[in-house]
Amino acid sequence: MKTASEIFESLSKDTAKHEIKFREGSHFGNKAKMLAFIDARYVMDRLDEATDGVWKNDYREIKTSVTEKDNGIISAVYDIGKLYCGISILMDGEWITKWDVGVKSNFEAEKGEASDSFKRAGVQWGIGRDLYSLGSFFAPFEANGKVKFGWKPNGWNEQSPLNIPDPEVIAPHNRPTKAVIDLVKDAYEECNSKSLFKEGWGEKVLLNLSKFDKKELHTDTATSMLKSMQELLNKNKIEGDL
């Protein structure tokens, strides 16, 4: 059975681009802000993959009392229910549950609320959380007053970086993996201990490493740093043997 750290790492990996869909959000003149989302099936697949199928979910309606007043006098008191979904995973021999609440959809409200609460609970576990850092997307309306069906940002299906308005923001799908970052850190420690860095170069490596936690480090930058430090270490080893 997988360890807790292995499960967390699997659940929090970036969402595959072909799994990401877009729907209309707020309208601004002749365009709409597009919201990225995933479907419930994708959450199930990720849970199956990460836990080898050892997970379960539960739904609960939690009541909230609402009081209506008329001219300061209580006219009615009633309860409204919010549907919560909890996703439980067996981790290191203990069932851990994370909950979140759903919102009714415009189509099949109750079914939509159940699906939404399930996906939100998945976010609590890290599934699809990277969608929140994708940046802002806007799409123009067609002649019928709606955004084109199946709309995707320009360049979305290309290998180049995503079409994010702010060029300083790096899309999650272009971030290096933790394994690569660990190699960069190890190379930095070894180069630093041998005093191999030229003035300011070590500081630049640390600055780029700090960008990784902010999800702003591009994989090309990380691999370039790693290659340069490995070349530096190899050169030092050869020269040290002479």
Buried (B, 14 or more C-beta within 10 A) or exposed (E): EBEBEEBBBBBBBBBEEEBBBBEBBEEEEEBBEBBBBBEBEBBBBBBEEBBEEBBEBEBEEEEEEEEEEEEEEEEEEEEEEBBBBBBBBBBEEEEEEBBBBBEBBEEEEEEBBBBBBBBBBBBBBBBBBBBEBBBEBBBEBEEEEEBEEEBBBEEBEEEEBBBBEEEEBBBBBBBBEEEBBEBBBEBBEBBBEEEBBEEEBBEEBEEBBEBBEEBBBBBEBBBEBBEBBBEBBEEBEEEEEE
